[in-house]
Amino acid sequence: MSKVLVSDSIDQAGIDILSQVATVDVKLGLKPEQLVEIIGDYDALMIRSGTRVTKEIIEAGTSLKIIGRAGVGVDNVDVETATRQGVVVVNSPEGNTIAAAEHALAMMLSLSRHIPDANASLKKNEWKRNEFMGVEVYKKTLGIVGLGKIGSHVANVAKAMGMKLLAFDPFISTERADQLGCQLVEMDWLIQQSDYITLHIPKTKETTHLINTEMLAKMKPNARIINCARGGIIDEEALAQALKDGVIAGAALDVFESEPLGESSLRSLGKEVILTPHLGASTSEAQVNVAIDVAEQIRDVLLGLPARSAVNIPGLGPDVLQELKPYMQLAETLGKLVGQLAGGRVEVLNVRLQGELATNKSQPLVIATLKGLLYQALRERVNYVNANIEAKQRGIRIIETRDASVKDYAGSLHLEATGNLGTHAVTGALLGDGEIRLTNLDGFPINVPPSNHMLFTLHRDMPGIIGKLGSLLGSFNVNIASMQVGRKIVRGDAVMALSLDDPLPDGILSEITKVSGIRDAYTVNL
């Protein structure tokens, strides 16, 4: 039975899901060296923000298949090393969307009306109304940096409060911004024109200290900035100095470059700054949501299924996965088939999406194809995470093409593999009920479902050849489950596709090619 280590506190609902398929050990507060020592015993690791999963931990996790972060960011996971090791990294990109958005809005309103300081003052038996004069957000300009799920929800609520919305997001279309009531602008313009700025972007090399002394100097003197996204996006010392000097009017931070927050100039400031200890996702509803979301993904991966929110599987978001999942199984099956037909080293792989499939994203299907293609060489060591890396290391050149004009099936996939032993091609499609069908082999039309053990022959279309092959297989006690012949012209070349109950015994392929009229034979195990 699989083993899962949970090293940060998560909701019991997540533990219950994991327990369906694995033995679950909950060990909180582990030091890095302790985690390195024990991680080799586990197939999966589930964390929140408390555990930092380093290169050393991942490399020590020789049995690890998946790391699940119950939250949005994966800053505390060395994703590059995990990818190299073939470990899936998943998160919960939507589980705490509402909680994080609401916290950003709460911070904005609290900052505007000095709620934390007014509350503290009143609890000290004071009544100092004049010290807590606030400002309204109505008709003010809110600059939203990042229009993802959280930023979009903030936009919807802020619009309802009567705010004017500016947004910066290089990955969002003008049409999408218009739908949210946002004017899409450049970052400099947003910084200069906004009364409030809220950050909803990941921490990357490009966004680290995005808000620095130079940026702060461009803001309005009455501007206020909110960061409930990721620590490190704001240069905290530069922010503290800007607040002290009156460069901007206020700031509200829920996340920090180093957590827990240690010595910081921000602590000494007054009502112009609000600090909370990373509470963005800290609602009971969000904790249940992210725990269930990530636990379900860990369960699925341990059962051999793809994860819906893997951060290191390119192009495989939940929406894409839902749409392409049946075709990914088709792609992997065809990859296994063409890889075994090619036999030797594959140098070029042409992946062609046909019919309606030509309008879909190709990258997930290419990855699934490569996983199948490399299975014979790598077995369980190849997966959706490292298939692309393994292919590059082997010098396989991938060519992606599309042909929407093919109308034989609603959507089909054509693979052509060229290597040191020649070229082979196979086409497959899905029937209405999702059943996979092989529809073409090396240019010959066929219509057969794939099976675990198959035999393909290239032969002359001539009387008696099917009987001879059947008799030969019978003499070796090989039972044929189904058989179909594909040909282009009568008495020309043809292919035969046979599904077998068992693998072919050693040495039988050479006997098959001795049969008069049979030019070549290939055995495939799927």
C-alpha positions as CSV (number, residue, x, y, z in Angstrom):
1,M,0.0,0.0,0.0
2,S,1.2,3.5,-0.8
3,K,2.4,5.8,2.0
4,V,1.7,9.5,2.3
5,L,3.5,11.9,4.6
6,V,1.6,15.0,5.8
7,S,4.1,17.5,7.2
8,D,1.8,20.5,7.8
9,S,-1.6,20.8,9.4
10,I,-4.4,20.2,7.0
11,D,-8.1,19.7,7.4
12,Q,-9.3,16.2,8.4
13,A,-11.3,15.9,5.1
14,G,-8.0,15.7,3.2
15,I,-6.7,13.0,5.5
16,D,-9.9,11.0,5.1
17,I,-9.5,11.1,1.3
18,L,-5.8,10.0,1.4
19,S,-6.7,7.2,3.7
20,Q,-8.8,5.6,1.0
21,V,-5.7,4.6,-1.0
22,A,-2.7,4.9,1.3
23,T,-1.3,4.8,4.8
24,V,-1.1,8.4,6.1
25,D,1.5,9.6,8.6
26,V,1.0,13.1,10.0
27,K,4.3,14.4,11.3
28,L,4.3,18.2,12.0
29,G,7.2,20.4,12.7
30,L,9.9,18.3,11.0
31,K,13.3,19.9,10.6
32,P,14.8,19.7,7.1
33,E,17.3,17.1,8.1
34,Q,14.6,14.9,9.6
35,L,12.5,15.1,6.5
36,V,15.5,14.1,4.4
37,E,16.0,11.1,6.6
38,I,12.5,9.7,6.3
39,I,11.1,10.9,3.0
40,G,12.5,7.9,1.1
41,D,9.8,5.8,2.7
42,Y,6.9,7.8,1.1
43,D,5.2,7.9,-2.2
44,A,3.6,11.3,-1.6
45,L,4.1,14.4,0.4
46,M,1.4,16.8,1.4
47,I,2.3,20.3,2.7
48,R,1.0,23.8,3.2
49,S,3.3,26.8,3.6
50,G,5.3,25.6,6.6
51,T,7.4,22.9,5.0
52,R,10.1,24.0,2.5
53,V,10.7,21.1,0.1
54,T,14.3,21.6,-1.0
55,K,16.4,19.9,-3.7
56,E,18.0,17.6,-1.0
57,I,14.5,16.5,0.3
58,I,13.3,15.7,-3.3
59,E,16.4,13.8,-4.2
60,A,16.1,11.8,-1.0
61,G,12.5,11.0,-1.9
62,T,13.4,8.1,-4.1
63,S,9.8,6.8,-4.1
64,L,8.1,10.1,-4.4
65,K,5.5,10.4,-7.1
66,I,3.8,13.6,-6.1
67,I,4.1,16.7,-3.8
68,G,0.8,18.4,-3.0
69,R,0.7,22.0,-1.7
70,A,-2.7,22.7,0.0
71,G,-2.8,26.3,-1.3
72,V,-2.1,28.4,-4.4
73,G,1.6,29.1,-4.5
74,V,4.4,26.6,-4.7
75,D,7.2,29.0,-3.7
76,N,8.3,26.6,-1.0
77,V,8.8,23.7,-3.4
78,D,11.9,23.3,-5.7
79,V,9.7,22.6,-8.8
80,E,12.7,22.4,-11.1
81,T,14.3,19.5,-9.2
82,A,10.9,17.8,-8.8
83,T,10.4,18.0,-12.6
84,R,13.9,16.6,-13.2
85,Q,13.1,13.7,-10.8
86,G,9.7,13.0,-12.4
87,V,7.8,14.1,-9.3
88,V,4.4,15.7,-10.0
89,V,3.8,19.0,-8.1
90,V,0.2,20.0,-7.6
91,N,-1.5,22.9,-5.8
92,S,-5.1,24.2,-5.4
93,P,-5.3,27.2,-7.6
94,E,-9.0,27.9,-6.8
95,G,-9.6,26.5,-3.4
96,N,-8.9,29.7,-1.5
97,T,-9.8,32.2,-4.3
98,I,-12.7,33.7,-2.4
99,A,-10.9,33.8,0.9
100,A,-7.8,35.5,-0.5
101,A,-9.9,38.1,-2.5
102,E,-12.1,38.9,0.5
103,H,-9.0,39.4,2.7
104,A,-7.5,41.8,0.2
105,L,-10.8,43.8,0.2
106,A,-11.0,43.7,4.0
107,M,-7.4,45.0,4.2
108,M,-8.2,47.8,1.8
109,L,-11.3,48.9,3.8
110,S,-9.5,48.5,7.1
111,L,-6.7,50.7,5.8
112,S,-9.1,53.3,4.6
113,R,-11.0,53.6,7.9
114,H,-8.2,52.8,10.4
115,I,-10.2,49.9,11.8
116,P,-7.4,48.0,13.6
117,D,-6.1,51.1,15.4
118,A,-9.5,52.4,16.2
119,N,-10.5,49.1,17.7
120,A,-7.3,48.9,19.8
121,S,-7.8,52.5,21.0
122,L,-11.4,51.9,22.1
123,K,-10.4,48.7,23.9
124,K,-7.9,50.8,25.9
125,N,-10.9,52.8,27.1
126,E,-10.1,55.7,24.8
127,W,-12.6,57.7,22.6
128,K,-10.5,59.5,19.9
129,R,-12.7,59.9,16.9
130,N,-10.7,62.8,15.4
131,E,-7.6,60.6,15.2
132,F,-9.2,58.1,12.9
133,M,-10.6,60.2,10.1
134,G,-10.8,57.9,7.1
135,V,-11.3,58.1,3.4
136,E,-14.0,56.5,1.1
137,V,-13.2,54.0,-1.6
138,Y,-16.2,55.1,-3.7
139,K,-15.2,56.6,-7.0
140,K,-11.5,56.0,-6.2
141,T,-9.2,54.3,-8.7
142,L,-8.1,50.7,-7.9
143,G,-5.2,49.3,-9.7
144,I,-5.2,45.5,-9.9
145,V,-1.9,43.9,-10.7
146,G,-2.8,40.4,-11.9
147,L,-6.3,39.5,-13.2
148,G,-6.3,35.8,-12.4
149,K,-9.1,34.1,-10.3
150,I,-8.4,36.2,-7.2
151,G,-7.8,39.5,-9.0
152,S,-10.9,39.0,-11.0
153,H,-13.1,38.5,-7.9
154,V,-11.6,41.6,-6.3
155,A,-12.5,43.5,-9.5
156,N,-16.1,42.3,-9.4
157,V,-16.6,43.4,-5.8
158,A,-14.7,46.7,-6.2
159,K,-16.7,47.5,-9.2
160,A,-19.9,46.9,-7.2
161,M,-18.5,49.4,-4.6
162,G,-18.3,52.1,-7.3
163,M,-14.5,52.1,-7.8
164,K,-12.8,52.8,-11.1
165,L,-10.7,49.9,-12.2
166,L,-7.3,49.8,-13.9
167,A,-5.5,46.5,-14.4
168,F,-2.1,45.3,-15.5
169,D,-1.7,41.7,-16.7
170,P,0.3,40.9,-19.8
171,F,-1.4,37.5,-20.1
172,I,-5.0,38.8,-20.2
173,S,-6.8,39.9,-23.3
174,T,-8.5,43.3,-23.6
175,E,-11.8,41.5,-24.0
176,R,-11.5,39.7,-20.7
177,A,-10.5,42.9,-18.9
178,D,-13.5,44.7,-20.5
179,Q,-15.8,41.9,-19.2
180,L,-14.5,42.6,-15.7
181,G,-15.0,46.4,-16.1
182,C,-11.2,47.0,-16.0
183,Q,-9.2,49.2,-18.3
184,L,-6.0,47.3,-19.2
185,V,-3.0,49.6,-18.9
186,E,0.8,49.4,-18.6
187,M,2.3,49.0,-15.1
188,D,3.8,52.5,-15.0
189,W,0.4,54.1,-15.8
190,L,-1.4,52.0,-13.2
191,I,1.2,52.9,-10.5
192,Q,0.9,56.6,-11.3
193,Q,-2.9,56.8,-11.5
194,S,-4.2,54.5,-8.8
195,D,-5.5,55.6,-5.4
196,Y,-5.3,51.9,-4.3
197,I,-3.1,49.2,-5.7
198,T,-3.7,45.5,-4.9
199,L,-1.2,42.7,-6.0
200,H,-2.4,39.3,-7.2
201,I,0.7,37.9,-9.0
202,P,3.1,35.0,-8.2
203,K,6.6,35.6,-6.9
204,T,9.1,35.1,-9.8
205,K,12.4,36.4,-10.8
206,E,10.6,39.2,-12.7
207,T,8.2,40.1,-9.9
208,T,10.6,40.0,-6.9
209,H,10.8,43.6,-5.5
210,L,8.6,44.7,-8.3
211,I,7.4,47.4,-5.9
212,N,10.7,49.1,-5.0
213,T,11.9,52.7,-4.2
214,E,11.6,53.7,-7.8
215,M,8.0,52.4,-8.2
216,L,6.9,53.9,-4.8
217,A,8.2,57.3,-5.9
218,K,5.8,57.2,-8.9
219,M,2.7,56.7,-6.7
220,K,0.3,59.4,-5.6
221,P,1.0,60.8,-2.1
222,N,-2.5,59.5,-1.1
223,A,-2.0,56.1,-2.6
224,R,-2.3,52.9,-0.6
225,I,-0.9,49.5,-1.5
226,I,-2.2,46.0,-0.5
227,N,-0.3,42.7,-0.9
228,C,-2.1,39.5,-0.1
229,A,-0.3,37.6,-2.9
230,R,3.3,36.7,-2.2
231,G,6.0,38.0,0.1
232,G,8.9,39.6,-1.7
233,I,7.0,41.3,-4.4
234,I,7.3,44.4,-2.3
235,D,10.8,45.6,-1.1
236,E,9.7,45.9,2.5
237,E,12.5,48.2,3.6
238,A,11.8,50.6,0.7
239,L,8.1,50.5,1.6
240,A,8.8,51.3,5.3
241,Q,10.9,54.2,4.3
242,A,8.3,55.5,1.8
243,L,5.7,55.4,4.6
244,K,7.9,57.2,7.0
245,D,8.6,59.9,4.5
246,G,5.0,60.3,3.4
247,V,5.8,59.2,-0.1
248,I,2.5,57.2,0.0
249,A,-0.3,57.2,2.5
250,G,-0.6,53.6,3.6
251,A,0.1,49.9,3.1
252,A,-1.6,46.6,4.1
253,L,0.5,43.4,4.0
254,D,-0.5,39.8,4.7
255,V,2.6,38.2,3.2
256,F,6.3,38.9,3.8
257,E,9.6,38.1,2.3
258,S,10.6,36.0,5.3
259,E,7.9,34.3,7.4
260,P,7.3,34.4,10.3
261,L,8.0,38.1,10.1
262,G,11.1,38.9,12.2
263,E,12.7,42.2,12.9
264,S,11.2,44.7,10.5
265,S,10.9,48.5,10.1
266,L,7.3,48.0,9.3
267,R,6.5,47.0,12.9
268,S,7.3,50.4,14.2
269,L,4.9,52.3,12.0
270,G,1.5,53.5,13.1
271,K,-2.0,53.4,11.6
272,E,-0.6,53.9,8.0
273,V,0.3,50.3,7.9
274,I,-1.7,47.1,8.7
275,L,0.1,43.7,9.1
276,T,-1.5,40.3,9.3
277,P,0.2,36.9,9.6
278,H,-0.6,35.4,6.2
279,L,-4.3,35.0,6.8
280,G,-5.4,35.2,3.1
281,A,-6.4,31.6,3.0
282,S,-7.3,31.3,6.7
283,T,-11.0,30.6,6.5
284,S,-12.6,27.4,7.6
285,E,-14.2,27.0,4.1
286,A,-10.9,27.6,2.3
287,Q,-9.0,25.1,4.4
288,V,-11.5,22.4,3.7
289,N,-11.5,23.3,0.0
290,V,-7.7,23.2,-0.5
291,A,-7.3,20.0,1.6
292,I,-10.0,18.1,-0.4
293,D,-8.7,19.4,-3.8
294,V,-5.0,18.5,-3.2
295,A,-5.8,15.2,-1.4
296,E,-8.0,14.1,-4.4
297,Q,-5.1,14.8,-6.8
298,I,-2.6,12.9,-4.7
299,R,-5.1,10.0,-4.5
300,D,-5.6,10.1,-8.3
301,V,-1.8,10.1,-9.0
302,L,-1.3,7.2,-6.6
303,L,-4.0,5.3,-8.6
304,G,-2.1,6.0,-11.9
305,L,-4.4,8.9,-13.0
306,P,-3.3,12.4,-14.1
307,A,-3.6,15.3,-11.7
308,R,-5.9,18.2,-12.6
309,S,-3.8,21.0,-11.3
310,A,-0.1,20.0,-11.8
311,V,2.1,23.0,-11.9
312,N,4.9,21.2,-13.7
313,I,3.0,19.6,-16.5
314,P,2.9,22.2,-19.3
315,G,-0.5,23.1,-20.7
316,L,-2.3,20.7,-18.4
317,G,-4.7,22.9,-16.3
318,P,-7.9,21.5,-15.0
319,D,-10.0,22.9,-17.9
320,V,-7.7,21.5,-20.5
321,L,-7.5,18.2,-18.7
322,Q,-11.2,17.8,-18.5
323,E,-11.5,18.4,-22.2
324,L,-8.6,16.3,-23.4
325,K,-8.4,13.5,-20.9
326,P,-9.9,10.8,-23.2
327,Y,-7.6,11.9,-26.0
328,M,-4.6,11.7,-23.7
329,Q,-5.2,8.0,-23.2
330,L,-5.5,7.7,-27.0
331,A,-2.2,9.6,-27.4
332,E,-0.4,7.5,-24.9
333,T,-1.6,4.2,-26.5
334,L,-0.6,5.4,-30.0
335,G,2.8,6.5,-28.6
336,K,3.4,3.0,-27.2
337,L,2.3,1.4,-30.5
338,V,4.4,3.5,-32.8
339,G,7.4,3.3,-30.5
340,Q,7.4,-0.5,-30.6
341,L,6.8,-0.5,-34.4
342,A,9.8,1.8,-34.9
343,G,11.8,-0.6,-32.8
344,G,15.1,1.2,-32.6
345,R,16.0,4.8,-31.8
346,V,13.4,7.4,-32.7
347,E,14.9,10.6,-34.1
348,V,11.8,12.5,-35.3
349,L,8.2,12.2,-34.1
350,N,5.5,14.0,-36.0
351,V,2.3,14.5,-34.1
352,R,-0.7,15.6,-36.2
353,L,-4.0,16.6,-34.7
354,Q,-6.9,16.0,-37.2
355,G,-10.5,17.0,-37.5
356,E,-12.1,18.8,-34.5
357,L,-9.0,17.8,-32.4
358,A,-7.0,20.3,-34.5
359,T,-8.6,23.2,-32.7
360,N,-7.4,21.9,-29.3
361,K,-4.1,22.5,-27.4
362,S,-1.4,20.2,-28.7
363,Q,1.0,20.2,-25.8
364,P,-0.8,17.9,-23.4
365,L,-1.3,15.4,-26.2
366,V,2.4,15.6,-27.2
367,I,3.4,14.9,-23.6
368,A,1.0,11.9,-23.4
369,T,2.4,10.6,-26.7
370,L,6.0,10.9,-25.5
371,K,5.1,9.1,-22.3
372,G,3.8,6.2,-24.4
373,L,6.7,6.4,-26.9
374,L,9.4,6.2,-24.1
375,Y,7.6,3.5,-22.0
376,Q,9.5,0.6,-23.5
377,A,12.8,2.2,-22.6
378,L,11.9,3.7,-19.2
379,R,8.8,1.9,-18.0
380,E,7.5,3.5,-14.7
381,R,10.3,6.1,-14.7
382,V,8.6,8.1,-17.5
383,N,5.5,10.1,-16.6
384,Y,3.7,13.3,-17.7
385,V,6.2,15.4,-15.8
386,N,9.5,14.2,-17.2
387,A,8.5,12.8,-20.6
388,N,9.4,16.0,-22.5
389,I,12.8,16.2,-20.7
390,E,13.6,12.6,-21.4
391,A,12.7,13.1,-25.1
392,K,15.0,16.1,-25.4
393,Q,17.8,14.2,-23.7
394,R,17.4,11.4,-26.3
395,G,17.5,14.0,-29.1
396,I,14.0,13.3,-30.3
397,R,12.8,16.1,-32.5
398,I,9.0,16.8,-32.2
399,I,7.1,18.2,-35.1
400,E,3.5,19.3,-34.4
401,T,1.0,19.8,-37.2
402,R,-2.7,20.2,-37.6
403,D,-5.2,19.2,-40.3
404,A,-8.8,20.2,-39.6
405,S,-9.9,18.9,-43.1
406,V,-9.7,15.2,-42.0
407,K,-13.4,14.3,-41.4
408,D,-13.3,10.5,-41.1
409,Y,-13.9,10.9,-37.3
410,A,-14.8,13.9,-35.2
411,G,-11.2,14.0,-34.1
412,S,-8.2,11.8,-34.7
413,L,-4.5,11.7,-33.9
414,H,-1.8,10.7,-36.4
415,L,1.8,9.8,-35.2
416,E,4.7,9.2,-37.5
417,A,8.0,8.0,-36.0
418,T,11.3,8.1,-37.9
419,G,14.4,6.4,-36.6
420,N,17.5,4.4,-37.4
421,L,15.3,1.5,-38.5
422,G,12.9,3.4,-40.7
423,T,9.5,5.1,-40.5
424,H,6.2,3.9,-39.1
425,A,2.9,5.7,-38.8
426,V,-0.3,5.0,-36.9
427,T,-3.6,6.9,-36.6
428,G,-6.3,6.5,-34.0
429,A,-9.6,8.0,-33.0
430,L,-12.2,7.9,-30.3
431,L,-15.7,6.5,-30.9
432,G,-18.8,8.1,-29.5
433,D,-18.5,6.0,-26.3
434,G,-14.9,7.0,-25.8
435,E,-13.5,3.6,-27.1
436,I,-10.1,3.9,-28.8
437,R,-9.8,2.6,-32.3
438,L,-6.7,2.2,-34.5
439,T,-7.8,3.5,-37.9
440,N,-4.7,3.4,-40.0
441,L,-1.3,1.6,-39.9
442,D,1.5,2.7,-42.2
443,G,-1.0,4.1,-44.7
444,F,-3.3,1.0,-44.6
445,P,-6.9,1.6,-43.4
446,I,-7.9,-0.6,-40.4
447,N,-10.5,-0.4,-37.7
448,V,-9.5,-2.3,-34.6
449,P,-9.5,-1.6,-30.8
450,P,-6.1,-1.9,-29.2
451,S,-5.4,-4.9,-27.0
452,N,-2.7,-5.9,-24.6
453,H,-1.0,-8.2,-27.1
454,M,-1.0,-7.5,-30.8
455,L,0.6,-8.8,-34.0
456,F,0.9,-6.8,-37.2
457,T,2.1,-8.1,-40.5
458,L,2.9,-6.6,-43.9
459,H,2.1,-9.1,-46.6
460,R,0.9,-9.7,-50.2
461,D,-2.9,-9.8,-50.5
462,M,-3.2,-13.4,-51.7
463,P,-5.4,-16.4,-51.0
464,G,-4.4,-18.7,-48.2
465,I,-2.1,-16.4,-46.3
466,I,-4.5,-15.8,-43.4
467,G,-5.0,-19.6,-43.0
468,K,-1.2,-20.2,-43.0
469,L,-0.6,-17.6,-40.3
470,G,-3.5,-18.9,-38.2
471,S,-2.1,-22.5,-38.4
472,L,1.4,-21.3,-37.5
473,L,0.2,-19.5,-34.4
474,G,-2.0,-22.4,-33.4
475,S,1.1,-24.7,-33.6
476,F,2.7,-22.5,-31.0
477,N,-0.5,-22.5,-28.8
478,V,-1.2,-18.8,-29.5
479,N,-4.9,-18.0,-29.5
480,I,-6.2,-15.2,-31.8
481,A,-8.9,-13.0,-30.2
482,S,-9.6,-11.0,-33.3
483,M,-8.2,-10.3,-36.8
484,Q,-8.6,-7.7,-39.5
485,V,-6.9,-7.0,-42.8
486,G,-6.4,-3.6,-44.3
487,R,-5.5,-3.1,-47.9
488,K,-5.5,-0.3,-50.5
489,I,-6.0,-2.4,-53.7
490,V,-6.9,-6.0,-54.4
491,R,-3.8,-8.4,-54.7
492,G,-1.5,-5.6,-53.6
493,D,0.2,-5.0,-50.3
494,A,-1.9,-5.3,-47.1
495,V,-1.5,-5.3,-43.4
496,M,-3.0,-7.7,-40.9
497,A,-3.8,-6.7,-37.3
498,L,-4.3,-9.5,-34.8
499,S,-5.3,-9.3,-31.1
500,L,-3.8,-12.2,-29.1
501,D,-4.8,-13.6,-25.8
502,D,-1.1,-14.0,-24.7
503,P,2.3,-12.6,-25.7
504,L,4.0,-14.2,-28.6
505,P,6.6,-16.9,-27.5
506,D,10.2,-16.1,-28.2
507,G,11.4,-16.9,-31.7
508,I,8.0,-17.0,-33.4
509,L,8.4,-13.7,-35.3
510,S,11.2,-15.1,-37.4
511,E,9.0,-18.1,-38.2
512,I,6.2,-15.8,-39.2
513,T,8.3,-13.9,-41.7
514,K,9.2,-17.3,-43.3
515,V,5.6,-17.7,-44.4
516,S,5.3,-17.2,-48.1
517,G,3.9,-13.7,-48.9
518,I,4.6,-12.2,-45.4
519,R,7.2,-9.4,-45.8
520,D,7.5,-8.3,-42.2
521,A,5.9,-8.8,-38.8
522,Y,5.8,-6.7,-35.6
523,T,4.6,-7.7,-32.1
524,V,3.3,-5.0,-29.8
525,N,2.4,-5.2,-26.1
526,L,0.2,-2.4,-24.8
